[in-house]
Amino acid sequence: MDLQTLTFLFVGATFALYIGIAFWARASTTKEFYVAGGGIHPVANGMATAADWMSAASFISMAGLIAFYGYGGSVFLMGWTGGYVLLAMLLAPYLRKHGAFTVPEFISDRYYSKTARVVAVVCLIIASVTYVIGQMKGIGVAFSRFLEVDYETGLVSGMVIVAFYATMGGMKGITYTQIAQYVIMIIAYTIPAIFISFMLTGNPIPQLGLGSEMADGTYLLDKLDQVVTQLGFAEYTTQARLSTTNMFVYTLSLMIGTAGLPHVIMRFFTVSSVKAARESAGWALVFIALLYTTAPAVAAMARLNLMQTIDQPNAEQNLAYADRPSWFKNWETTGLLKFEDKNNDGLIQYTGDKKTNEMVKVDRDIMVLANPEIAGLPNWVIAIVAAGGLAAALSTAAGLLLAIASSISHDLLKGVWKPNITEKEELKYSRISMIGAILIAGYYGFNPPDFAAGTVALAFGLAASSIFPALMMGIFSKKMNKEGAIAGMLSGIGITLLYVFQHKGIMFVQSTSFLGDMDPNWFLGIEPNAFGAIGAVVNFAVAFIVMSRTPKVPAEVEQMVENIRVPVSN
């Protein structure tokens, strides 16, 4: 069966499954819409959390960035994984014990202030919408290739699918959909990795294949270093990300940004107890590890296959453009791969020299999806990868949209402006908010500020500089008052946004800094995508300074914090 037919069958079957689940699990109450009724099993919630976690940035973009940045791309692996551990240990159990529906609701209760709630909502929306834009980039990439249309048409198709099942089911429908999406994602990610690892090294376990010998006796990473350096690129295994300081701050920004992202925190509100929240956190880490330990192998093998297919440094003649393989033509159709014959010899020169390099566009986000085609794997494997890539983008987009919708309908309307609206009206406003967020994210998805993972990194930085410090101080500092928390959140996100705008131009314009060029005007050499950690330091500092000069926290709030921190047996 041809690839296009198989792709439509696999993708069509998965979409039918998602829509079927949305009908079956459609929310009828606000509790079902916001926290799926509060009774999800820890294993199921762990799987749904992993799907929510492993967005288009993880599935589609992360391995592509590691493939091109080598060691320098490890910031994503270290930052996102470490951040999840922070979230699971320092925040999730305590927030679950408090029992709020949303992060702004907890901040409102802890800081005894509706103003704090509004500020938290604004910070959440800014970070979440930026994150959704990254998912929209992934949706556009996946849909455009496997529907064989241009990027813009693919993006619109994805927006329609997300809008349908996310607005219908709320957290209840999203939870069960994400369980199905996780299964599809992990199968789609690991099967081609097993195939390619076996083809290159004879070892079917990708994690071991990464350090194994190839048929010619050369270790895979040594071979990759040899190929890329001969073509003028930086050595794969030693390529750092701009500077040691930048690497450290970038990793820290991703870690604390991860722990402050509301759409993941909300997942721990869906279980029945604090014990269940801890168990689901452990299960989620197991499910996440299956993909994250495979990603470095996928990245290295994809880069090696790409380089050896397009431009072999030891070959007598480079690949003729007229003889380019079918996968090359397919990705050219999307506009994400582009060749320009600079010397008019009809041959493809793919080098690290910008003046002679004729592959003028190789979008990093295509690497995982194109890898099975480049390796010549069977059509059914390529079709599975298509379904997995779409599942990754759709799963996180749905979770983010719910976080945005709940912050507007539950925290702003119900919590501040219209406390007397009915449950039916609240659900209506939630769904309207979702549609609005999809349209805004889709608009910027047509002109994304960076690669999917780069855009997501901006979102993590914004969450790191605003939400994370407020949550940490709210749980572990009984003395932090509302004035300090509000000033901290505003100053943290304010200085981060100022830095991003100043050094990336208009925030939603394609950046060149993410490609590895250091701007001499950067503060301590720290790129805008990594500045969230500095914003968090400013947040903490301002919060404690303001706290020392303003009224003390009420006694009942101190007691509430004490109760949150006391361990419970269930």
N, C-alpha and C positions, 0 to 999 in steps of 0.2 A: 504494500500500500504506500502511496506517495506521501511525502512529508506534510504537505498542506492538509491533506485529508486526515491524517493521523492527528495533526495539531488541533484541527477543529473538533475532532472526536474527543480528545483528552480534555481540552479546554472547555468545550461545551458540556461535557459530563461534570466537570468540577463546578462550573457555574450553575448547572441545574441542581447540584447538591447544595450549594450555598443558598440559592433561592428557596429550595425546599425547606432547609433548616430555618430560614427567615420566616416562612409561613408557619412552620410548626412551633417555633419559639417566639412568636411575636409578643411584644410586651403589652400588657393591659393595665399595669399599675406603674406608678413612678418608682417603686422599689425594684420591680422587674426591669424597668428601663435603665435605672442608674447602677444597681448592684446585683442584677440577675436574681433577685429574690433572697440573696444572702445565704444560700445553701449549697453552693457548688462544691463537689468533692475535691480534696486537696490535689490528687493526681490529675484530675481533669483541669483544675484551675492552673496547675503547674504547666500543663501542656498549652493551655490557652495563653498563659503569660509568656511562654517561650515564643509562641506565634506572634503575639503583640510586640514582643521584644525584637524578634528577627525580622526587621522591616526590609524594605527594598535596599536600604543602605547596607544591611548585613548580607542579604542573599545576593543582590545584584552588584552592589558597588564596592563593598569592602574588599573582596578578593581582587577586584580590578585595580583598586588603589595599591594593595600590597604587591600586585603583579608589576606595577610600574615604579613603585617607590621602594620595593624590597624591604629592608630592615626599617626604613623610615615609615612604612605603612603600619608597623606594629602598634603605633599609638592607638589605633582603633580597637585592636584585639585587647590590649592591656586596659585601655580606658573603659570600654563598655563592659568588659567582664568584671573588672575591679569595682566599677560603679554598681553593678547588680549586687555584689556581695555587701557593699555599703548599705544599699537599700534594704536588703533582706535582714541584715543584722541590726542596723541602727534606726530604721524608720518604720518599716512595714508592720511589725508586731505592735508597736505602740500606737500607731495610727488606727490599726484595726481595733485595738482595745477601746479607743475613744469612741468609735462607732459612727463617725460622720460618713455622709454619702460622698463628699468631695473634699479635695485639699483646701479650697478657699473656706469651706464650712469649718474645717478644723482650725484654720488660722483665725477665723472670726471668733470662735469659741475661746481659743487659747488667749487671744489678745483682746478679748472683750470689746470688739470694735467692728462696726459695719464698714468703716473706712478701710480698715485693714483687709476686710473681705474684698472690697472693691479693688484695692491695689493688687491683691493676689490674683483676682480674676484678670485684670489687665495684663499682668506679667504672664499668667498662664496662656492667655490668648495669643500674645506676641510669640511666645516660645512654640506653642502648639501649631499655630498657622505656619510658622517657618518650617517646622518639622513636616507638616503635611505637604508643603511645596516639594520637599525632598522625595516624598512618596509619589507625588504626582510625576516627578521626573522618571522614577522607576516604572510607574505604570505606563507612561508614554513610550519608554524604550521597549518594554516587553510587548505591549499591544502592537506597536508599529511594526516590529519584526515579524511577529507570528500571525498578524493579519495581513502582512505584506502591504502596508499602507505607509504614508508618511507619519512622522512623529506626532504632528498636531492631531490628525485623525485618530491615531491610537490613544492619545491622551483623552480626547472627548469620549471615546468608547469606554475607557476605564472609569471616567467620572460618572457616567450613567449607571454602571454596575454598582459602584460604591454607594451612590445616592440611594439606590433601591433597597439593598439589604441592610444598610446601616440605619436608615431612618425607620424601617419597619420594626426591627427586632430590638433595638436598644442594646443594653449590656447583655440581656438574656440571649438574644439571637446572635450577637457578636461572639459571646463566649463559646457557644456550641459550633459556630462557624469557624472560629479560630482553632478549635480542636481538630476539625477536619483539615483546615489549612496547614496546621503543623505537620500532620501525617504526610500530606502531599509535598510540603516543602522539604522535609528531611529525606524523603525518598528521592525527590528530584535532585537534591544536592549531592547525595552520597553515591547514587548509582553511577553517574558519569565519572565521578572521582575514582571509584573502584576500577572501572573500565580503563581509564587513562593511566592510572598508577600501574596497573598490570601490564599495559602495552609498553610503557616506558621503562619500567624497572623489573617486571616480573613479580612484583609484590602487590597483592590486591588490597592491602590496607593502606590508604592514602597517607595516614600519619607516619607510617614506617617507610613508605615509598619515597617520601620527601628526602630521607637521608640514605637511600639505597643506591646501589650501583646500576648503571644502565648497561645495555648489551655490550658496549665497547669498553667496559671496565671503568668508565668515568662516573664519579658520583653525580647525581642529578644536579645538585646546587653548583658543583664545580663546572659542569657543562654549561649551565645557565650563565654563570659569571663569564665564562670564556666567550660565549656567543654575544652577549650584550656589550662587553667591552670591545670586542673586535669591530662592532658596528658603531662604536663611539658613544655608547651609553655608560652611565655610572655603574660600577660593580654592584650587583644585586644584593649580596650578603652583607655589605658594609655601608650601603648608602644611608646616611643619616637624614633626618628631617630638619633641614635648615641649621639647627644648632642644638646642643645638649639642653640649654635652657628652654628653648622652644619645645623640644620633645617632652621635657618634664612637665611644663605648664600645660601643654596640649593634653597630655595623658590625664593630668589632674582635673582639667576642665571637663573632659569627657566623663571622668569618674563621678564627680560631684553633680554634674549636670544630669547624668543617668539617675542618680539617687533622688533628684528633684523633679523628674518628669511625671506629671500628674496622671497620664494615661496608663502608666505601669503601676503607680501607687494604687490607683482605683481598683486594680485587679484583686488586691488583697482585702478589699471591702466586700468581695462577693462570697467569701467563705464564712462558716458559721461561728468560728471562735479564733482566739489568738493562737492556740495550738495548731489549728488548721492552717492559719496564715503562715506559721513557721514551716509546716510540712510542705505546703504548696511552694514556698520559696525554695526549699531544697530540691523538690522535684523539677521545678523550672530550671534550676542550675544544671541538673543532669541533662535535661532536654536541650538546653542551650549549648552545652559542651559538645554535643554530638556534631553540631554544625561548626562551632568556633574552632574546634581542634582540627577540622577538615579544611578550613579556609586557607591556611598557609600553603598546604599541598596543592589545592586547586589553583591558587595564585601563581605559584612557581611553575606548575605544569602548563598552565594556560599561556604564560609569557614565553616559555620555551617553544611551545607548539606554534605560537604566532610568529615569533622571530624566524624560526626555521622554515616556516611555510612561505612567508613573504620575501625575506631577503637572507639567504644563506651565505655567510661570509666566506666559506671555503668552496662555494660552487663556482664552476667556470663562468656561468652567466646568471644574472639575476632573473627572477620570474618576469616573463613578459606580461604586460598589462592585458593583452588580448587573450592570454591563457590563464587569467586569474580564475581561481576555483569558484564554485557556485556560492559558497558561503560568503565570499567577498562581494559578489554581485548582490546577494540578498541584503547585506547590511548597507551597501551603497544606496539601495532604494530608500532606506530610512533616513538618509542624510547624516548618520552617525559615524560613517566611515567615508573618507574622501581622499582621492588620489589626484595629484597634479604633476604632469610630466614636465618637469622644469627644464630638462636638457633635450627633450624631444627624441629620445632614443627608444621609446616604447617599453622600456624596462622599469621595474619598480625598485627605486632606491629607498630603503627604510633605514635611516641612520640617526645618530644622536646630534648631528650637525644641522641646525635649523636652516642653514642656507642650501644644503644639498638634499635634505630630507624631503621626499616626494609624497609621503603619507601625511598630508597636511592636517588630517583629522582622524584620530583614532580615539573615539570616546571611551574613557575607562569603564563606563557602565555597561559596555557590551561584552566584556570579557567572559563572565560566567555563562551568559546565554549563548555566546558564539563558540565557546570552548568545545562542546561536543561535536559541532559541525566541523570545526577546524581539525579535530582529531579523527574525523571520519567515522564517528559512531553510528549505530543503526538509527533509522528514522524514529523508531518508537522511543528511544532514549532522548532524542532531541525534543520530541513532543512532550515528554514528561517534564523536562527542564522548563519548557514554555509554561506549563501549568504551574510549576513550582514558583517561577519568577512572578507570575501574576498573583499567586496566593500570598507571597511575601509582601508585595506592595499593597494589596487590598486589605490584608489583616491589620497592619499597623495603621493604615489610613482610617479604617473604621474605628479603632480604639481612640485615635486622636480626635476624630470628629465627635465622638461621644463625650470626651473630656471638654471640648469646646462648647458643645451644646448644653451640657450639664452646668457649666460655669455661668452661662448666660441665663438659662431658664431657672435653675435651682438657686444659684448664688446671687445673681443680680435681681431677677424678677421676683422670685418667691422670697429670697432672703433679705432684699433691701427695698425694692421699689413697689412691688405688688404682693405683700404677704398674704392677702386674702384670696388669691386666685385658686381655682379648683384644680384638682389633680388632672382632669381632662385638659384644661387650658395649659397647664404646665407641660404636659406631653406634647401638645400642639406647638408651643413655643420652642421646645427642644428640637423638634423635627425641622421647624423653620430655620433655626439657628444652624443645624447641620447643613441644610441646603445652601445657606449663605456662605458657610465656611468652605464648602466644596467649590462654589463659584469663585471665591477669592483665591483659594489655593490653585485652582485650575488656571485662572488668569495668569498667575505668576509661574505656573508650570510651563507655560508657553515660552517664557524667558527666565529660566531658573538661574539663581545667582551663582551656582557652582555645580559640580558633580553631585549626585544624590547624597553620597556620604559627606561631601563638603557642606552642602546645605544643612544637613542634619547636624553637623558639628556646630554650626551657628546656633541652631535651636538648643543644643545641649549647653552651649556657653550662656545663652540667655536664661535658661533654667538654673544653671549653676550660680549665676550672679544674683538671682532674685529669690526663687522658691526654696532652694536647698538650705541657705542660712536661716531663713525664717522657720523652717521645720526643725532644724537642729537646735536652735535656741529655744524654740517652743517646747521641745521635749526635755532638753538637758539643762536649761537655765530657768529656774523658778523666778529669778529676779528680772528677766527681760520683760519690759512693759510694751504697751501698744505704740507709744511714741517712738521708741527705739526700733521696733520691728518695721513700722511704716517707713521711717527715714532710711533704714537699712535697705529695704526692698527697692525704694525709689532711687537711691544713690547707686546701688549695685547694677541694676538694669540700665540706669541712665548713663553711667560711665561706659558700660559695655556697648550700648547702642552708639554712643558718641564715637567711640574708637572704631567701631565697624563702619559707620558712615564716613568717617574721616579718611580711613585707609583703604576702603573698598569702593569709594565713590557712593553712588546710590546703592543701597543694600541689595536691591533686587536687579543687579546687572552682573553679567558673567564676570567672574574674577579671574585674573591671571596669577594672583599670588598663590593660589592653591597648587599651582604647577611647580612650585619650588623656588621661585625668585624672591629673594629677601629684599624688603624695602628698608633703606637706611633710616627712615623716619619711624620705624616701628619701635615701640617702647621695649627696651632690653632685647630687641630682636624677636619679639613675640608677635606672631601673625594674628590677624583679626579673628580667625576661627578658633583660636586658643585663648582668647582674652577673658573668657568667662571666669577662669580661676582668679584672675586679678580683680575682676568685678566682685567676686565672692569675698575676697579679703577686704575690699572697700566696704561691702555690706556689713560684715561683722564689726569692723572698726567703727563705722558711723553709728551702728545700732548701740554698741556699748557706750560710746561717748554721749549720745543723746539720752540713753537710759540713766546715766549718772547725773543728769541735770534735770530730770523730769520726775513726776510723782511715782511712788512705788506701786507695785502690782497689788491688787486687792487680795486679801487673805484667802478668799474662796477660790481664786484662780490658782494660787500657789498650791492649795490642797488638790485641785483638779490635776495639776501637773504631777504631784506626788502619787496620786491614784493611778495615773497613766503608766508610771514607771514601776509600779509594784507588780512582780510576776504573778500570774494566775495559773491554776492547774488545768484549766480546760481550754 
